[in-house]
């Protein structure tokens, strides 16, 4: 019984998320999905890839959100282009700095938002 209740709750939350995304898209918003990814920051510092551990606590996982490039922004090396990307558009913004991992650093324009669900 407990497992069925958990599954029902998951399905209910998932349908609410899908409805939220659909509503945003219907209202003209572009919705792109990022990812939460574990990064071994201490290894990257030890290898000289980055110059600091960004306040990481030894033994604690470091899991930043990695965001896709915004619309009208050139992708950083290792990133997929954003939805509707036209590489020849002179109005495209420059890519974000590729530091640690693609999507780790980002700048938001006044017409952008990050929505975390979960």
N, C-alpha and C positions, 0 to 999 in steps of 0.2 A: 504494500500500500504506500509506504514512504517513497519508494522509487517512482511510482506513478505520479504522486503529488509533485515531486521534483521535476519530472519530465513535463507535466502540465504547466508548471510555473515557467520552465525554460521556454516552452512553445509560446506561452502567453507573452513573455517579455520579448521574444524574438519577433512576434507579430507586431508588437508595439514599436519596436525599433524599425521594422520594415515600413510601417505606416508613417513614422516620423520622417524617414528618408524620402519616401514617396511624396509627402506633403512639401518638403523642402524643394524637391525637384519640380513639382507642379507649380511652385511659386517662383521658379526661375533660378533657383540656387544651383550651383554646381557642387555635387557631393563627391568627394574622393576619400578613399580609406587609407589611413596610415597603418602603422604596425608598432606593437610594443616588442622590443627586441633586447635580449640579453647581450651586453657587450662586456668583454673582459678588459676593463679599463686598465687594470694593473699590468696586464700583459702588454697592452699597447704602449703604456709609459715605459715599461722595461725594454721594449723593442725600439724606442725612440720615435714611434709613430706620432705620438702626442707628447706635449711637454708638461702636462700635469694630470693628476687623477681627479680633478674637479670635485674635491671634497669627499671622495668615495671613502666609506668606512671599510677597512680591511675585513674580508670575509662576507661582506654584504653584497648581494647582487646589484648590478647597475643596469637598470632597464629603462632606457629613455624611449620616448615616442619618436618614431621616424616618420616624417611627413612627406608626402609627394610634393613635387613642385606645384605652385599655384598656377591657375590659368594665366596665359600670357607671360610665362616665365620659362626661360631656358632651363632644361634639366641639368643638374650637376652630374659629373662623371659617375656612372653606376646607377643613375636613376632612369626610370621610364619617363617619357614625356607626359605632360599633363593632358587631361581631356581637352580635345579640340586644338591641340598644339599645332601651330604653323611656324616652322623654323625660319621662314622668310619674312615674318611680320616684323617691321621695324619698330613697332611699339612694345615688343617683348622686353621684359625685365631681365637683367643678368641673372645667372644662376646663383644659388646660395653657395657659400663656402663649403667645400667638402672636407669637413673636419670630423674625425673619428669614423663616421659612416655616412653614406648618402642619406640626406633627410634629417640629420642630427641637428643642424643649425638651419634656422629659417627666420624670415622677417614677414610679418603680417602687414598687409595694407589695411587702410581703414574700412574697406569693404569685405574683409575676410574674418573668419572666426575658426577656432578649433573647438570642437564639441567632443568631449570624452563621455562615452557611454559604457557603463559596466562597473 
